[in-house]
Amino acid sequence: MVKDKKEDHNAIVNLSVRAVDNEDLRLDITSPTGTHLGSLLITGSDLEYLNVGERTLFKGKSDRSALQSILHVPLEATILYNIFFDHAPAGPRWTCSKDDNGYLKSCNDQKMGVAINWVHRDRDQRTIEIDHSSANLQMSISGFEPHVADKDKAFALKVPSFFKVKKL
């Protein structure tokens, strides 16, 4: 669920995530009815975001400003890896706490006003909430595959030739 606090708008989307820790990350975003809305691809320091509704491919560096324009929360791409792979974000701005079992419970970036909370864990199911003054993201993660089949294909976007290309 994505809640845009400034626009007072909520949206529910489904994410299909494929990732290799600290290497490649792909999010395919669909509506609850299965309509493809977009795809986010992060490879190294590069980011591509395919917005199907706007028929546009956005390209740029995977920095905080690029993800803020997409997620409405100022996160570096590396933080997405931390979230999906249960690593505490590195750096002096982040403070984290763990639960009684040693799992991450919360991480905060006081400077940017971002809080990440692991709300629920049950085997391979997790609920994670990312909160910022501009937006609140709640992710329910279930299922886990230890391998990414055909990495070259998985981490490449097929962009129709009539899509516009814009820089982030």
KAKAZI-V892140 format. One line per field, one symbol per residue. burial: b if it has 9 or more other ideal C-beta (glycine too) atoms within 8 Angstrom, else e. Layout:
# KAKAZI-V892140
burial: ???
This chain:
# KAKAZI-V892140
burial: bbbbbeeeeeeebbeebbbeeeebbbbbbbeeeeebbbbbbbeeebbbbbbeeebbbbbbebbbebbbebbbbbbebebbbbbbeeeebeeeebebeebeeebbbbbbbeebebbbbbeeeeeebbbbbbbbeebbbbbebeeeeeebeebeebbeeeeeeebeeeeb
